[in-house]
Amino acid sequence: MPKYHYKCKKCEFSFEIVHSIKERKHDCETCEASGSLNRIPFIATTVSKKPTGESKPGELVNRFIKEAAEEIKIEKQNYKKEENIK
């Protein structure tokens, strides 16, 4: 379920609450004012950790591509040798 941020127009109390998208809060529980809540847009952000150690993003992929290219080169050479023998 999504998290929503509300603020009361009357007492300025703000809070976050989790509820379904169809539900909406209207009345402030702090000052008991009816219809005084405004839902404030809430943008969730995620924090990702950078990799630690010697490897950098994409380094593993680049190493794999380089190794695969070397293997293909060797296989091509072996294929050419086999073709010359026949």
PyMOL Python script that loads the backbone (N, CA, C, O; Angstrom):
from pymol import cmd

cmd.read_pdbstr("""\
ATOM      1  N   MET A   1       0.835  -1.191   0.000  1.00  0.00           N
ATOM      2  CA  MET A   1       0.000   0.000   0.000  1.00  0.00           C
ATOM      3  C   MET A   1       0.873   1.245   0.000  1.00  0.00           C
ATOM      4  O   MET A   1       1.951   1.253   0.594  1.00  0.00           O
ATOM      5  N   PRO A   2       0.408   2.296  -0.666  1.00  0.00           N
ATOM      6  CA  PRO A   2       1.196   3.529  -0.727  1.00  0.00           C
ATOM      7  C   PRO A   2       1.132   4.340   0.566  1.00  0.00           C
ATOM      8  O   PRO A   2       0.201   4.220   1.362  1.00  0.00           O
ATOM      9  N   LYS A   3       2.149   5.158   0.736  1.00  0.00           N
ATOM     10  CA  LYS A   3       2.231   6.052   1.897  1.00  0.00           C
ATOM     11  C   LYS A   3       1.823   7.453   1.460  1.00  0.00           C
ATOM     12  O   LYS A   3       2.253   7.936   0.412  1.00  0.00           O
ATOM     13  N   TYR A   4       0.988   8.103   2.272  1.00  0.00           N
ATOM     14  CA  TYR A   4       0.516   9.457   1.963  1.00  0.00           C
ATOM     15  C   TYR A   4       0.893  10.415   3.081  1.00  0.00           C
ATOM     16  O   TYR A   4       0.978  10.027   4.246  1.00  0.00           O
ATOM     17  N   HIS A   5       1.116  11.663   2.715  1.00  0.00           N
ATOM     18  CA  HIS A   5       1.486  12.715   3.653  1.00  0.00           C
ATOM     19  C   HIS A   5       0.330  13.714   3.689  1.00  0.00           C
ATOM     20  O   HIS A   5      -0.103  14.217   2.653  1.00  0.00           O
ATOM     21  N   TYR A   6      -0.158  13.989   4.892  1.00  0.00           N
ATOM     22  CA  TYR A   6      -1.272  14.932   5.081  1.00  0.00           C
ATOM     23  C   TYR A   6      -0.830  16.081   5.980  1.00  0.00           C
ATOM     24  O   TYR A   6       0.055  15.931   6.822  1.00  0.00           O
ATOM     25  N   LYS A   7      -1.478  17.245   5.777  1.00  0.00           N
ATOM     26  CA  LYS A   7      -1.240  18.404   6.634  1.00  0.00           C
ATOM     27  C   LYS A   7      -2.578  19.095   6.875  1.00  0.00           C
ATOM     28  O   LYS A   7      -3.365  19.307   5.951  1.00  0.00           O
ATOM     29  N   CYS A   8      -2.817  19.440   8.146  1.00  0.00           N
ATOM     30  CA  CYS A   8      -4.067  20.110   8.523  1.00  0.00           C
ATOM     31  C   CYS A   8      -3.957  21.600   8.215  1.00  0.00           C
ATOM     32  O   CYS A   8      -2.960  22.235   8.559  1.00  0.00           O
ATOM     33  N   LYS A   9      -4.974  22.157   7.569  1.00  0.00           N
ATOM     34  CA  LYS A   9      -5.006  23.592   7.251  1.00  0.00           C
ATOM     35  C   LYS A   9      -5.174  24.443   8.515  1.00  0.00           C
ATOM     36  O   LYS A   9      -4.710  25.581   8.589  1.00  0.00           O
ATOM     37  N   LYS A  10      -5.845  23.856   9.496  1.00  0.00           N
ATOM     38  CA  LYS A  10      -6.183  24.632  10.695  1.00  0.00           C
ATOM     39  C   LYS A  10      -5.037  24.636  11.719  1.00  0.00           C
ATOM     40  O   LYS A  10      -4.573  25.707  12.109  1.00  0.00           O
ATOM     41  N   CYS A  11      -4.575  23.461  12.157  1.00  0.00           N
ATOM     42  CA  CYS A  11      -3.545  23.393  13.204  1.00  0.00           C
ATOM     43  C   CYS A  11      -2.142  23.137  12.654  1.00  0.00           C
ATOM     44  O   CYS A  11      -1.172  23.134  13.412  1.00  0.00           O
ATOM     45  N   GLU A  12      -2.027  22.920  11.323  1.00  0.00           N
ATOM     46  CA  GLU A  12      -0.766  22.675  10.628  1.00  0.00           C
ATOM     47  C   GLU A  12      -0.053  21.404  11.081  1.00  0.00           C
ATOM     48  O   GLU A  12       1.143  21.250  10.834  1.00  0.00           O
ATOM     49  N   PHE A  13      -0.758  20.503  11.732  1.00  0.00           N
ATOM     50  CA  PHE A  13      -0.191  19.209  12.103  1.00  0.00           C
ATOM     51  C   PHE A  13      -0.020  18.394  10.826  1.00  0.00           C
ATOM     52  O   PHE A  13      -0.931  18.328  10.002  1.00  0.00           O
ATOM     53  N   SER A  14       1.155  17.768  10.660  1.00  0.00           N
ATOM     54  CA  SER A  14       1.384  16.936   9.481  1.00  0.00           C
ATOM     55  C   SER A  14       1.762  15.526   9.919  1.00  0.00           C
ATOM     56  O   SER A  14       2.372  15.321  10.969  1.00  0.00           O
ATOM     57  N   PHE A  15       1.385  14.571   9.092  1.00  0.00           N
ATOM     58  CA  PHE A  15       1.669  13.172   9.401  1.00  0.00           C
ATOM     59  C   PHE A  15       1.661  12.355   8.114  1.00  0.00           C
ATOM     60  O   PHE A  15       1.153  12.780   7.076  1.00  0.00           O
ATOM     61  N   GLU A  16       2.242  11.168   8.225  1.00  0.00           N
ATOM     62  CA  GLU A  16       2.246  10.222   7.114  1.00  0.00           C
ATOM     63  C   GLU A  16       1.427   9.024   7.525  1.00  0.00           C
ATOM     64  O   GLU A  16       1.431   8.620   8.688  1.00  0.00           O
ATOM     65  N   ILE A  17       0.723   8.457   6.562  1.00  0.00           N
ATOM     66  CA  ILE A  17      -0.117   7.295   6.833  1.00  0.00           C
ATOM     67  C   ILE A  17      -0.135   6.397   5.603  1.00  0.00           C
ATOM     68  O   ILE A  17      -0.039   6.870   4.470  1.00  0.00           O
ATOM     69  N   VAL A  18      -0.257   5.119   5.840  1.00  0.00           N
ATOM     70  CA  VAL A  18      -0.337   4.142   4.767  1.00  0.00           C
ATOM     71  C   VAL A  18      -1.785   3.692   4.643  1.00  0.00           C
ATOM     72  O   VAL A  18      -2.393   3.244   5.616  1.00  0.00           O
ATOM     73  N   HIS A  19      -2.333   3.817   3.431  1.00  0.00           N
ATOM     74  CA  HIS A  19      -3.689   3.334   3.177  1.00  0.00           C
ATOM     75  C   HIS A  19      -3.860   3.078   1.691  1.00  0.00           C
ATOM     76  O   HIS A  19      -2.982   3.405   0.891  1.00  0.00           O
ATOM     77  N   SER A  20      -4.987   2.495   1.326  1.00  0.00           N
ATOM     78  CA  SER A  20      -5.212   2.172  -0.084  1.00  0.00           C
ATOM     79  C   SER A  20      -5.393   3.445  -0.901  1.00  0.00           C
ATOM     80  O   SER A  20      -5.658   4.518  -0.358  1.00  0.00           O
ATOM     81  N   ILE A  21      -5.246   3.307  -2.197  1.00  0.00           N
ATOM     82  CA  ILE A  21      -5.344   4.459  -3.088  1.00  0.00           C
ATOM     83  C   ILE A  21      -6.771   5.018  -3.127  1.00  0.00           C
ATOM     84  O   ILE A  21      -6.969   6.203  -3.393  1.00  0.00           O
ATOM     85  N   LYS A  22      -7.750   4.169  -2.864  1.00  0.00           N
ATOM     86  CA  LYS A  22      -9.148   4.605  -2.887  1.00  0.00           C
ATOM     87  C   LYS A  22      -9.529   5.396  -1.642  1.00  0.00           C
ATOM     88  O   LYS A  22     -10.465   6.194  -1.674  1.00  0.00           O
ATOM     89  N   GLU A  23      -8.811   5.177  -0.552  1.00  0.00           N
ATOM     90  CA  GLU A  23      -9.130   5.844   0.716  1.00  0.00           C
ATOM     91  C   GLU A  23      -8.544   7.249   0.730  1.00  0.00           C
ATOM     92  O   GLU A  23      -7.531   7.510   0.083  1.00  0.00           O
ATOM     93  N   ARG A  24      -9.176   8.144   1.462  1.00  0.00           N
ATOM     94  CA  ARG A  24      -8.666   9.516   1.606  1.00  0.00           C
ATOM     95  C   ARG A  24      -9.095  10.049   2.966  1.00  0.00           C
ATOM     96  O   ARG A  24     -10.245   9.877   3.370  1.00  0.00           O
ATOM     97  N   LYS A  25      -8.170  10.694   3.672  1.00  0.00           N
ATOM     98  CA  LYS A  25      -8.464  11.281   4.982  1.00  0.00           C
ATOM     99  C   LYS A  25      -8.933  12.713   4.795  1.00  0.00           C
ATOM    100  O   LYS A  25      -8.395  13.442   3.962  1.00  0.00           O
ATOM    101  N   HIS A  26      -9.946  13.124   5.578  1.00  0.00           N
ATOM    102  CA  HIS A  26     -10.493  14.476   5.464  1.00  0.00           C
ATOM    103  C   HIS A  26     -10.456  15.239   6.790  1.00  0.00           C
ATOM    104  O   HIS A  26     -10.298  16.460   6.800  1.00  0.00           O
ATOM    105  N   ASP A  27     -10.599  14.530   7.897  1.00  0.00           N
ATOM    106  CA  ASP A  27     -10.728  15.169   9.207  1.00  0.00           C
ATOM    107  C   ASP A  27      -9.451  14.998  10.026  1.00  0.00           C
ATOM    108  O   ASP A  27      -8.876  13.910  10.080  1.00  0.00           O
ATOM    109  N   CYS A  28      -9.017  16.082  10.658  1.00  0.00           N
ATOM    110  CA  CYS A  28      -7.818  16.073  11.489  1.00  0.00           C
ATOM    111  C   CYS A  28      -8.128  15.420  12.837  1.00  0.00           C
ATOM    112  O   CYS A  28      -9.079  15.803  13.519  1.00  0.00           O
ATOM    113  N   GLU A  29      -7.323  14.440  13.207  1.00  0.00           N
ATOM    114  CA  GLU A  29      -7.511  13.765  14.494  1.00  0.00           C
ATOM    115  C   GLU A  29      -6.923  14.574  15.648  1.00  0.00           C
ATOM    116  O   GLU A  29      -7.289  14.349  16.802  1.00  0.00           O
ATOM    117  N   THR A  30      -6.027  15.504  15.360  1.00  0.00           N
ATOM    118  CA  THR A  30      -5.392  16.302  16.409  1.00  0.00           C
ATOM    119  C   THR A  30      -6.310  17.432  16.885  1.00  0.00           C
ATOM    120  O   THR A  30      -6.589  17.549  18.078  1.00  0.00           O
ATOM    121  N   CYS A  31      -6.775  18.259  15.948  1.00  0.00           N
ATOM    122  CA  CYS A  31      -7.630  19.387  16.337  1.00  0.00           C
ATOM    123  C   CYS A  31      -9.113  19.104  16.079  1.00  0.00           C
ATOM    124  O   CYS A  31      -9.975  19.927  16.389  1.00  0.00           O
ATOM    125  N   GLU A  32      -9.392  17.946  15.516  1.00  0.00           N
ATOM    126  CA  GLU A  32     -10.757  17.487  15.229  1.00  0.00           C
ATOM    127  C   GLU A  32     -11.520  18.382  14.259  1.00  0.00           C
ATOM    128  O   GLU A  32     -12.751  18.410  14.271  1.00  0.00           O
ATOM    129  N   ALA A  33     -10.790  19.114  13.418  1.00  0.00           N
ATOM    130  CA  ALA A  33     -11.427  19.959  12.404  1.00  0.00           C
ATOM    131  C   ALA A  33     -11.909  19.083  11.258  1.00  0.00           C
ATOM    132  O   ALA A  33     -11.200  18.185  10.804  1.00  0.00           O
ATOM    133  N   SER A  34     -13.101  19.350  10.804  1.00  0.00           N
ATOM    134  CA  SER A  34     -13.714  18.561   9.746  1.00  0.00           C
ATOM    135  C   SER A  34     -13.301  19.089   8.369  1.00  0.00           C
ATOM    136  O   SER A  34     -13.408  20.285   8.100  1.00  0.00           O
ATOM    137  N   GLY A  35     -12.835  18.200   7.511  1.00  0.00           N
ATOM    138  CA  GLY A  35     -12.462  18.570   6.142  1.00  0.00           C
ATOM    139  C   GLY A  35     -11.245  19.457   6.042  1.00  0.00           C
ATOM    140  O   GLY A  35     -11.100  20.180   5.056  1.00  0.00           O
ATOM    141  N   SER A  36     -10.365  19.431   7.022  1.00  0.00           N
ATOM    142  CA  SER A  36      -9.224  20.351   7.043  1.00  0.00           C
ATOM    143  C   SER A  36      -7.919  19.750   6.525  1.00  0.00           C
ATOM    144  O   SER A  36      -6.903  20.443   6.484  1.00  0.00           O
ATOM    145  N   LEU A  37      -7.926  18.487   6.133  1.00  0.00           N
ATOM    146  CA  LEU A  37      -6.672  17.852   5.713  1.00  0.00           C
ATOM    147  C   LEU A  37      -6.422  18.018   4.225  1.00  0.00           C
ATOM    148  O   LEU A  37      -7.320  17.848   3.400  1.00  0.00           O
ATOM    149  N   ASN A  38      -5.189  18.352   3.905  1.00  0.00           N
ATOM    150  CA  ASN A  38      -4.703  18.398   2.528  1.00  0.00           C
ATOM    151  C   ASN A  38      -3.714  17.266   2.342  1.00  0.00           C
ATOM    152  O   ASN A  38      -2.820  17.072   3.166  1.00  0.00           O
ATOM    153  N   ARG A  39      -3.872  16.519   1.264  1.00  0.00           N
ATOM    154  CA  ARG A  39      -2.886  15.481   0.962  1.00  0.00           C
ATOM    155  C   ARG A  39      -1.769  16.135   0.169  1.00  0.00           C
ATOM    156  O   ARG A  39      -2.003  16.722  -0.887  1.00  0.00           O
ATOM    157  N   ILE A  40      -0.554  16.029   0.689  1.00  0.00           N
ATOM    158  CA  ILE A  40       0.617  16.642   0.080  1.00  0.00           C
ATOM    159  C   ILE A  40       1.289  15.598  -0.795  1.00  0.00           C
ATOM    160  O   ILE A  40       1.465  14.460  -0.359  1.00  0.00           O
ATOM    161  N   PRO A  41       1.669  15.953  -2.017  1.00  0.00           N
ATOM    162  CA  PRO A  41       2.362  14.987  -2.870  1.00  0.00           C
ATOM    163  C   PRO A  41       3.617  14.464  -2.171  1.00  0.00           C
ATOM    164  O   PRO A  41       4.395  15.224  -1.594  1.00  0.00           O
ATOM    165  N   PHE A  42       3.784  13.175  -2.239  1.00  0.00           N
ATOM    166  CA  PHE A  42       4.904  12.522  -1.562  1.00  0.00           C
ATOM    167  C   PHE A  42       5.665  11.723  -2.587  1.00  0.00           C
ATOM    168  O   PHE A  42       5.115  10.811  -3.204  1.00  0.00           O
ATOM    169  N   ILE A  43       6.928  12.057  -2.775  1.00  0.00           N
ATOM    170  CA  ILE A  43       7.763  11.355  -3.742  1.00  0.00           C
ATOM    171  C   ILE A  43       8.725  10.466  -2.972  1.00  0.00           C
ATOM    172  O   ILE A  43       9.570  10.942  -2.214  1.00  0.00           O
ATOM    173  N   ALA A  44       8.578   9.176  -3.183  1.00  0.00           N
ATOM    174  CA  ALA A  44       9.465   8.216  -2.522  1.00  0.00           C
ATOM    175  C   ALA A  44      10.769   8.131  -3.297  1.00  0.00           C
ATOM    176  O   ALA A  44      10.773   8.066  -4.526  1.00  0.00           O
ATOM    177  N   THR A  45      11.848   8.131  -2.582  1.00  0.00           N
ATOM    178  CA  THR A  45      13.152   7.985  -3.213  1.00  0.00           C
ATOM    179  C   THR A  45      13.839   6.760  -2.641  1.00  0.00           C
ATOM    180  O   THR A  45      13.630   6.393  -1.484  1.00  0.00           O
ATOM    181  N   THR A  46      14.643   6.147  -3.451  1.00  0.00           N
ATOM    182  CA  THR A  46      15.420   5.010  -2.988  1.00  0.00           C
ATOM    183  C   THR A  46      16.889   5.371  -3.034  1.00  0.00           C
ATOM    184  O   THR A  46      17.337   6.090  -3.927  1.00  0.00           O
ATOM    185  N   VAL A  47      17.611   4.883  -2.098  1.00  0.00           N
ATOM    186  CA  VAL A  47      19.044   5.138  -2.026  1.00  0.00           C
ATOM    187  C   VAL A  47      19.743   3.833  -2.336  1.00  0.00           C
ATOM    188  O   VAL A  47      19.505   2.816  -1.684  1.00  0.00           O
ATOM    189  N   SER A  48      20.596   3.868  -3.326  1.00  0.00           N
ATOM    190  CA  SER A  48      21.345   2.661  -3.659  1.00  0.00           C
ATOM    191  C   SER A  48      22.798   2.862  -3.263  1.00  0.00           C
ATOM    192  O   SER A  48      23.378   3.933  -3.441  1.00  0.00           O
ATOM    193  N   LYS A  49      23.355   1.807  -2.728  1.00  0.00           N
ATOM    194  CA  LYS A  49      24.746   1.878  -2.306  1.00  0.00           C
ATOM    195  C   LYS A  49      25.649   1.651  -3.510  1.00  0.00           C
ATOM    196  O   LYS A  49      25.363   0.829  -4.380  1.00  0.00           O
ATOM    197  N   LYS A  50      26.727   2.388  -3.537  1.00  0.00           N
ATOM    198  CA  LYS A  50      27.707   2.184  -4.586  1.00  0.00           C
ATOM    199  C   LYS A  50      28.514   0.931  -4.238  1.00  0.00           C
ATOM    200  O   LYS A  50      28.754   0.648  -3.065  1.00  0.00           O
ATOM    201  N   PRO A  51      28.924   0.195  -5.249  1.00  0.00           N
ATOM    202  CA  PRO A  51      29.688  -1.012  -4.959  1.00  0.00           C
ATOM    203  C   PRO A  51      31.000  -0.672  -4.272  1.00  0.00           C
ATOM    204  O   PRO A  51      31.660   0.313  -4.606  1.00  0.00           O
ATOM    205  N   THR A  52      31.355  -1.488  -3.327  1.00  0.00           N
ATOM    206  CA  THR A  52      32.614  -1.273  -2.617  1.00  0.00           C
ATOM    207  C   THR A  52      33.683  -2.178  -3.205  1.00  0.00           C
ATOM    208  O   THR A  52      33.376  -3.142  -3.906  1.00  0.00           O
ATOM    209  N   GLY A  53      34.891  -1.876  -2.926  1.00  0.00           N
ATOM    210  CA  GLY A  53      35.982  -2.693  -3.431  1.00  0.00           C
ATOM    211  C   GLY A  53      36.516  -2.147  -4.731  1.00  0.00           C
ATOM    212  O   GLY A  53      36.345  -0.974  -5.063  1.00  0.00           O
ATOM    213  N   GLU A  54      37.179  -3.048  -5.471  1.00  0.00           N
ATOM    214  CA  GLU A  54      37.844  -2.633  -6.695  1.00  0.00           C
ATOM    215  C   GLU A  54      36.910  -2.572  -7.899  1.00  0.00           C
ATOM    216  O   GLU A  54      37.174  -1.827  -8.843  1.00  0.00           O
ATOM    217  N   SER A  55      35.829  -3.336  -7.882  1.00  0.00           N
ATOM    218  CA  SER A  55      34.970  -3.385  -9.067  1.00  0.00           C
ATOM    219  C   SER A  55      34.077  -2.156  -9.153  1.00  0.00           C
ATOM    220  O   SER A  55      33.605  -1.636  -8.142  1.00  0.00           O
ATOM    221  N   LYS A  56      33.863  -1.714 -10.357  1.00  0.00           N
ATOM    222  CA  LYS A  56      33.000  -0.583 -10.636  1.00  0.00           C
ATOM    223  C   LYS A  56      31.814  -1.090 -11.445  1.00  0.00           C
ATOM    224  O   LYS A  56      31.879  -2.174 -12.025  1.00  0.00           O
ATOM    225  N   PRO A  57      30.734  -0.320 -11.490  1.00  0.00           N
ATOM    226  CA  PRO A  57      29.591  -0.756 -12.285  1.00  0.00           C
ATOM    227  C   PRO A  57      29.989  -0.992 -13.738  1.00  0.00           C
ATOM    228  O   PRO A  57      30.677  -0.168 -14.340  1.00  0.00           O
ATOM    229  N   GLY A  58      29.559  -2.105 -14.293  1.00  0.00           N
ATOM    230  CA  GLY A  58      29.866  -2.417 -15.682  1.00  0.00           C
ATOM    231  C   GLY A  58      31.183  -3.123 -15.888  1.00  0.00           C
ATOM    232  O   GLY A  58      31.439  -3.646 -16.972  1.00  0.00           O
ATOM    233  N   GLU A  59      32.027  -3.150 -14.869  1.00  0.00           N
ATOM    234  CA  GLU A  59      33.342  -3.782 -15.018  1.00  0.00           C
ATOM    235  C   GLU A  59      33.214  -5.283 -15.276  1.00  0.00           C
ATOM    236  O   GLU A  59      33.938  -5.836 -16.105  1.00  0.00           O
ATOM    237  N   LEU A  60      32.307  -5.935 -14.578  1.00  0.00           N
ATOM    238  CA  LEU A  60      32.094  -7.364 -14.759  1.00  0.00           C
ATOM    239  C   LEU A  60      31.596  -7.655 -16.172  1.00  0.00           C
ATOM    240  O   LEU A  60      32.042  -8.614 -16.802  1.00  0.00           O
ATOM    241  N   VAL A  61      30.685  -6.842 -16.666  1.00  0.00           N
ATOM    242  CA  VAL A  61      30.163  -7.021 -18.024  1.00  0.00           C
ATOM    243  C   VAL A  61      31.270  -6.812 -19.043  1.00  0.00           C
ATOM    244  O   VAL A  61      31.405  -7.594 -19.983  1.00  0.00           O
ATOM    245  N   ASN A  62      32.055  -5.772 -18.866  1.00  0.00           N
ATOM    246  CA  ASN A  62      33.151  -5.495 -19.801  1.00  0.00           C
ATOM    247  C   ASN A  62      34.165  -6.636 -19.815  1.00  0.00           C
ATOM    248  O   ASN A  62      34.669  -7.015 -20.872  1.00  0.00           O
ATOM    249  N   ARG A  63      34.461  -7.181 -18.636  1.00  0.00           N
ATOM    250  CA  ARG A  63      35.403  -8.307 -18.556  1.00  0.00           C
ATOM    251  C   ARG A  63      34.829  -9.523 -19.290  1.00  0.00           C
ATOM    252  O   ARG A  63      35.552 -10.202 -20.018  1.00  0.00           O
ATOM    253  N   PHE A  64      33.541  -9.799 -19.106  1.00  0.00           N
ATOM    254  CA  PHE A  64      32.897 -10.927 -19.780  1.00  0.00           C
ATOM    255  C   PHE A  64      32.947 -10.746 -21.295  1.00  0.00           C
ATOM    256  O   PHE A  64      33.244 -11.694 -22.022  1.00  0.00           O
ATOM    257  N   ILE A  65      32.658  -9.540 -21.773  1.00  0.00           N
ATOM    258  CA  ILE A  65      32.679  -9.274 -23.214  1.00  0.00           C
ATOM    259  C   ILE A  65      34.084  -9.493 -23.769  1.00  0.00           C
ATOM    260  O   ILE A  65      34.248 -10.083 -24.837  1.00  0.00           O
ATOM    261  N   LYS A  66      35.076  -9.026 -23.058  1.00  0.00           N
ATOM    262  CA  LYS A  66      36.466  -9.179 -23.507  1.00  0.00           C
ATOM    263  C   LYS A  66      36.855 -10.653 -23.558  1.00  0.00           C
ATOM    264  O   LYS A  66      37.474 -11.099 -24.524  1.00  0.00           O
ATOM    265  N   GLU A  67      36.494 -11.414 -22.516  1.00  0.00           N
ATOM    266  CA  GLU A  67      36.816 -12.846 -22.490  1.00  0.00           C
ATOM    267  C   GLU A  67      36.082 -13.592 -23.597  1.00  0.00           C
ATOM    268  O   GLU A  67      36.656 -14.479 -24.229  1.00  0.00           O
ATOM    269  N   ALA A  68      34.822 -13.244 -23.838  1.00  0.00           N
ATOM    270  CA  ALA A  68      34.054 -13.893 -24.902  1.00  0.00           C
ATOM    271  C   ALA A  68      34.656 -13.588 -26.265  1.00  0.00           C
ATOM    272  O   ALA A  68      34.715 -14.473 -27.119  1.00  0.00           O
ATOM    273  N   ALA A  69      35.102 -12.362 -26.487  1.00  0.00           N
ATOM    274  CA  ALA A  69      35.732 -11.992 -27.757  1.00  0.00           C
ATOM    275  C   ALA A  69      37.016 -12.781 -27.971  1.00  0.00           C
ATOM    276  O   ALA A  69      37.305 -13.203 -29.090  1.00  0.00           O
ATOM    277  N   GLU A  70      37.790 -12.985 -26.906  1.00  0.00           N
ATOM    278  CA  GLU A  70      39.025 -13.764 -27.016  1.00  0.00           C
ATOM    279  C   GLU A  70      38.718 -15.223 -27.338  1.00  0.00           C
ATOM    280  O   GLU A  70      39.410 -15.837 -28.150  1.00  0.00           O
ATOM    281  N   GLU A  71      37.688 -15.779 -26.712  1.00  0.00           N
ATOM    282  CA  GLU A  71      37.295 -17.163 -26.986  1.00  0.00           C
ATOM    283  C   GLU A  71      36.826 -17.318 -28.432  1.00  0.00           C
ATOM    284  O   GLU A  71      37.140 -18.318 -29.077  1.00  0.00           O
ATOM    285  N   ILE A  72      36.085 -16.347 -28.942  1.00  0.00           N
ATOM    286  CA  ILE A  72      35.616 -16.399 -30.331  1.00  0.00           C
ATOM    287  C   ILE A  72      36.799 -16.344 -31.280  1.00  0.00           C
ATOM    288  O   ILE A  72      36.819 -17.050 -32.288  1.00  0.00           O
ATOM    289  N   LYS A  73      37.778 -15.517 -30.969  1.00  0.00           N
ATOM    290  CA  LYS A  73      38.974 -15.398 -31.808  1.00  0.00           C
ATOM    291  C   LYS A  73      39.709 -16.739 -31.870  1.00  0.00           C
ATOM    292  O   LYS A  73      40.132 -17.168 -32.944  1.00  0.00           O
ATOM    293  N   ILE A  74      39.861 -17.396 -30.723  1.00  0.00           N
ATOM    294  CA  ILE A  74      40.534 -18.700 -30.666  1.00  0.00           C
ATOM    295  C   ILE A  74      39.736 -19.747 -31.445  1.00  0.00           C
ATOM    296  O   ILE A  74      40.310 -20.552 -32.178  1.00  0.00           O
ATOM    297  N   GLU A  75      38.405 -19.734 -31.283  1.00  0.00           N
ATOM    298  CA  GLU A  75      37.555 -20.692 -31.999  1.00  0.00           C
ATOM    299  C   GLU A  75      37.644 -20.478 -33.507  1.00  0.00           C
ATOM    300  O   GLU A  75      37.653 -21.448 -34.265  1.00  0.00           O
ATOM    301  N   LYS A  76      37.711 -19.230 -33.950  1.00  0.00           N
ATOM    302  CA  LYS A  76      37.854 -18.945 -35.377  1.00  0.00           C
ATOM    303  C   LYS A  76      39.165 -19.491 -35.908  1.00  0.00           C
ATOM    304  O   LYS A  76      39.210 -20.074 -36.992  1.00  0.00           O
ATOM    305  N   GLN A  77      40.249 -19.300 -35.133  1.00  0.00           N
ATOM    306  CA  GLN A  77      41.557 -19.810 -35.543  1.00  0.00           C
ATOM    307  C   GLN A  77      41.537 -21.334 -35.632  1.00  0.00           C
ATOM    308  O   GLN A  77      42.081 -21.914 -36.572  1.00  0.00           O
ATOM    309  N   ASN A  78      40.901 -21.985 -34.640  1.00  0.00           N
ATOM    310  CA  ASN A  78      40.810 -23.445 -34.664  1.00  0.00           C
ATOM    311  C   ASN A  78      39.989 -23.916 -35.865  1.00  0.00           C
ATOM    312  O   ASN A  78      40.339 -24.914 -36.495  1.00  0.00           O
ATOM    313  N   TYR A  79      38.923 -23.224 -36.185  1.00  0.00           N
ATOM    314  CA  TYR A  79      38.076 -23.579 -37.313  1.00  0.00           C
ATOM    315  C   TYR A  79      38.845 -23.451 -38.624  1.00  0.00           C
ATOM    316  O   TYR A  79      38.729 -24.303 -39.505  1.00  0.00           O
ATOM    317  N   LYS A  80      39.643 -22.365 -38.750  1.00  0.00           N
ATOM    318  CA  LYS A  80      40.429 -22.179 -39.969  1.00  0.00           C
ATOM    319  C   LYS A  80      41.466 -23.283 -40.125  1.00  0.00           C
ATOM    320  O   LYS A  80      41.710 -23.758 -41.235  1.00  0.00           O
ATOM    321  N   LYS A  81      42.084 -23.698 -39.002  1.00  0.00           N
ATOM    322  CA  LYS A  81      43.058 -24.791 -39.055  1.00  0.00           C
ATOM    323  C   LYS A  81      42.387 -26.088 -39.504  1.00  0.00           C
ATOM    324  O   LYS A  81      42.944 -26.838 -40.306  1.00  0.00           O
ATOM    325  N   GLU A  82      41.194 -26.345 -38.984  1.00  0.00           N
ATOM    326  CA  GLU A  82      40.463 -27.566 -39.359  1.00  0.00           C
ATOM    327  C   GLU A  82      40.077 -27.530 -40.834  1.00  0.00           C
ATOM    328  O   GLU A  82      40.113 -28.564 -41.500  1.00  0.00           O
ATOM    329  N   GLU A  83      39.711 -26.371 -41.355  1.00  0.00           N
ATOM    330  CA  GLU A  83      39.336 -26.243 -42.750  1.00  0.00           C
ATOM    331  C   GLU A  83      40.547 -26.477 -43.656  1.00  0.00           C
ATOM    332  O   GLU A  83      40.418 -27.064 -44.731  1.00  0.00           O
ATOM    333  N   ASN A  84      41.725 -26.016 -43.217  1.00  0.00           N
ATOM    334  CA  ASN A  84      42.938 -26.182 -44.008  1.00  0.00           C
ATOM    335  C   ASN A  84      43.395 -27.630 -44.026  1.00  0.00           C
ATOM    336  O   ASN A  84      44.002 -28.071 -45.002  1.00  0.00           O
ATOM    337  N   ILE A  85      43.118 -28.370 -42.974  1.00  0.00           N
ATOM    338  CA  ILE A  85      43.533 -29.783 -42.886  1.00  0.00           C
ATOM    339  C   ILE A  85      42.679 -30.620 -43.822  1.00  0.00           C
ATOM    340  O   ILE A  85      43.194 -31.570 -44.413  1.00  0.00           O
ATOM    341  N   LYS A  86      41.427 -30.321 -43.981  1.00  0.00           N
ATOM    342  CA  LYS A  86      40.530 -31.119 -44.826  1.00  0.00           C
ATOM    343  C   LYS A  86      40.843 -30.943 -46.240  1.00  0.00           C
ATOM    344  O   LYS A  86      40.189 -31.539 -47.096  1.00  0.00           O
TER     345      LYS A  86
END
""", "prot")
cmd.dss("prot")
cmd.show_as("cartoon", "prot")
cmd.util.cbc("prot")
cmd.orient("prot")
